[in-house]
């Protein structure tokens, strides 16, 4: 087993859980959970849309090799 890889893996899991715990403590209502309390700007939403598309495209194989 590669010790360095294992340490990074565990570190990423711990960091993800810490961020999730921190974010969960900041939410106090369903509005804050679903729409971030109305604080998302158009620019932020505009950046999120291509990110969602590229992520979905890579999982569905759109960006894969053509035959």
Secondary structure, DSSP 8 states (H G I E B T S, - for coil): --HHHHHHHHHHHHHHHHHHHHHHHH--SHHHHHHGGGT--HHHHHHHHHHHHHHHHHHHTTTS---
